[in-house]
Amino acid sequence: MTSTPGTPRPSSLDPEIAARLKRSADGLLPAIAQQFDTGEVLMLGWMDDEALHRTLTTGRCTYWSRSRGEYWVKGDTSGHVQHVRSVALDCDADTLLVKVDQVGAACHTGDRTCFDADVLLEDDGAAPRRDEDAAPGAHQGAGSAATAADQ
């Protein structure tokens, strides 16, 4: 099924679930795929209501392809299937976490994850920098005070 962005697509998603979702202007939610047993973040895809319905009912991840304007089931072409173990909605109801058992590579490039190839920062094992190590007179700014959520 193809559709243009922003055009609602028919869905069989449970109306109680659908009512809770906060979608983007084009009707999509980001869906983070995570390996269920290791916590490894595998990829980010996009789901609309019908893709979520298919994911919940088939046990296989179904995504909405923004570039092709159609649904795709992870692994139908590559064999790199995502078997769904759980699906959770974040606290803002605008992002899905799909815990999967990934078979083979998750990334279309053949990498295990979509986050393997371009690491921008990696912990080298050194001790984290403490505030007192900062240059004299330096401060962290108005937004640096710890909030209850930070503690």
N, C-alpha and C positions, 0 to 999 in steps of 0.2 A: 504494500500500500504506500503510495506516495502522497505527499501533502506539502503545501507551502507553509513557511514559518508563520506562527500566529493563528493558523486555521485549526480550530478544534478538530481532533480526530475522534471517531467513535470509540468508546471504551466500555468494557465489562467490569471495570474496577468497582469493588464494593463502594457504594456511595458514602458510607461512614468513613472509610479510609480517604477517599477522594476529597471529602470536605475538610480534612485536616491538612492537606498539602498546600504549601505556598510555592507556587510555580513562578518561573521567569515569565517575561512578557510573551515569549514564544511557547509557553505551556510546558516547559521542561524543568526537570530537577536534576542536579548533578548526582551521580551515583558512584560512590567510591567502592571499588572491589578490593577486598582484603582477604588474604589467605587465612582461613578460619583457625588453624592450629598454631601458626607462627606469628600472626599479627602483621605479616609483611603486606605493605600497601602495593597492590598490583597495577591498578589503572583507574582512570576516571572516565566514565561514560555518561550518557544522557538518557533519561527516561521520561516519557510522558505517562499519562494514566494507563494507557493500554500496554505499554512496555512493562510497567510495574505489575499490572494484572497478569500478564504472561509469565513474568519472572516468578510471581507468587504461586501460580497454579501449575507451572510445568517443572519447576525445580532447576531450570536453566536460565541464565541471564539473557534477557532480551533488552536491547538498547535501541534508541532512536538515532539514526545517522543524520546529523545535521547537514552534511555535505551531499548525501545521496537522497535525503528526504524519504527514508524508508526504514522499516524495522530490520534489525539483524540479530540473530541469535549467536552469541559468542561460541565459536568452535564449529559452526556448520560448514564453513569453508576450510578452515585451517586444521580442524581436529583438536584444537586447544580449548577444550570445553571448560566452562565454569559451572560446577554443580553447586547449587545454592544450599547453604547450611542455615543461614538466618538473614533476615532483612530488618533493619531498624531505621527509624526516622529520628533525625537530630532534634535538639531542644527547640530550635526555631521552626521546625517542620519544613525546612527548605533544602535539605540534603539527605540522601539515603546512604546508609552503610550496608553493603551487601557482603556478608561473609561467605566465602566460597571455598570449594576444594578445586583448585586450578590444575588442569591437566596440561602440561607443556607450558609454552611461553604465553604470557598474558598480552604482551605488546605485539602490534602488527609488524614490528621490525624484527621479531624473533628473540628479543631480550625477554628475560624472565618477567620483568616489570617494565612499565613505561617510564620508570624513574631511575633506570640504571645508567643511561648514557650521558646525562648532562648534569652532574652533581655540582652545585654552586657553592656549597659549604659542607665540609665533613669534619666531624670531631676527630682530632688527631690524638685524643687520649690525654692531652694536657689538662691540668686543673683549670676550671673555669675562672675567668677574671673576676676578682672581687671589687666592689665599689671603692674600697680604700686604696686599691692599686691605681685608681684613676689619677690623672695629672692634678696637681694642686690647683684648687680654685674651680675645677671642673664640676659640673653638676649634671644631673640626668634630665632636668626639665620638669615642667609642671605635671606631666603625665606619669611620673616615675613612682609616685606613692603607691604602695601595695594596697590592693583592694581585698575585700573578703574573698573574692574569687581567686586571687593569686595565692592565698595562704592555705 
